Amino acid sequence: MKIKLILLTGLIAFFALSASAEFYRYKDENGVYRYTDNLMEVPEDQRPKVYNSTDSDYKPPEKKERQEPPPPVYGEDPVLKRLLEEKRTINDRMSNIAERQSEMEKAGDKAMVEILHNEFFDLDQERTKIQRRIQERKAQRIN
């Protein structure tokens, strides 16, 4: 029994070690990273800069923070500006209701939780209507 276990462990270790693959990463002429397991596929001018998966001192490039695009300017359209402000106000109210609802659930006040749930639902419907009007207004501006 012990011999079978030792043999099985040895086989697993052998296959695990032989399954490790070496790969190379390089940047092609278009600036796109390419991966290969054959060093001969890497262009000669890229071979000194190639990343080898077995390099222990490799440090991945630092990630640059993604910048959010600036928000669209709707200052010229007072109707759209008002609709966006209404939506922001509703979102704030819904957030406050959600917090109060959570507090009431912890306190065990089921009646108040139900009232807050209904109020939240009504605000959600109102927000959906406003969102639809915002989309219609934006479509009008495009056309």
N, C-alpha and C positions, 0 to 999 in steps of 0.2 A: 504494500500500500504506500509506504514512504517512498519507495523507488519511483512509483508512478507519479507521485506528487512532485518529486525532484525533477523527473524528466519533463513533466508538463511545464513546470516553472522555467526550466532551461529553454524549452522550445518557445515559450512566450517571450522570454528575454531576447532570444536570438532573432525572432521575427520583428520584435519592436526595434531592435538596433538596426536591422537591415532595412527597415521601412523608412528610416529617416532619409529624407531627400535633400540634395543640395540644389539651391536655385540661385539665379542671378537676376538683379534688377538694374536696368539702365534706362536712360532717357533717349528716345529716338530724335530724329531731326525735327519733328513737329513739337517736341517738348512733352510728349506723352510717355509715361512710364510703361516699360515693357518688362515682362518676366519670362524667363526661360530656365530650363534645367541643363542647357548645353552652352558652355562658354563660347563655342565656335559660332553660335548664332549672334553673339554680341558684336557689333561693329568694332573694328580694331581701334578706332580713335576713342571709343567709349570704355574699352577694357580697363584702363587705369582707374576709371571712376566708378566701375561697377560695384554694386553691393552684393556681397556673397553671404548667403544665409548662415555660413559658419563663422563669419567675422564676429568675434566676441566684443570688439570695441565699437561696434556700430551704434550710432545714436540716430534715431529717426529725426527727420527735419522738424523744426518747431512749427506748430500749427499757428497759423495767423488767425486772429479773431475775425470772424465774418461780420462785416459791417452791414447793418440794416439799411435798406434804401430809404431815402427821405420820404416822409409821408406826402401824398399828393396834396397840392394846394387847391383848396376849394373856397378860398377867401372871397373870390369874385361872385360866388353863388350864395346869396344869403339863405335861400331855402335849404340847400344842401347842408350848409353850415349849421342851421337850426336843427335839422334832422339828426345830424351826427352828434350834436350836443344833447338832444333828447335821448339818443341811444346810450350815450355815456352816462347820463343821469340814471336811466333805467338799470344799466349794468351795476352802478354803485348801489342802488336800492336793493337789487337782487342779492348782491354780495352781503349787504347788511342783514337782509332777511334770512339768508342761509346761516349766518353766524348766530342770529337769535334763535332760529329753529334748532340748531345744534345744542344751544344752551338749554332750551326748553325740553329737548329730548333727554338730556342728562338729568334735568330736574324732575322728569316724569310727568310733565304737564301736557297730556295728550290733546286736550282741547285747544290749547294755544298752538301746539305743533300743527294741528289740522288747519287752524286759521292762517297761520304763516304759510303753510303749504299752498292753500288756495290763493293767497295773495301773490306768492311766487309764481304760480301757474298763470294768473292774470297778467302779471308783468311780462312773463315770457311770451305770451300771445301778443301783447302790445309791442314788444321788442321785435317780434317776427314781422308784424305789419310795418313798423318803421324801417326795418331792414329791406323789405320789399320796395318801399317808397324810395329809399336811398338808391337801390339798384336801378329803379326806373329813372330816377333823376340823373344818375350817371350815364345811363344809356342815352337819354335825351341830349346830354352835353356832348357825347361822342358824335351823334348824328347831326 
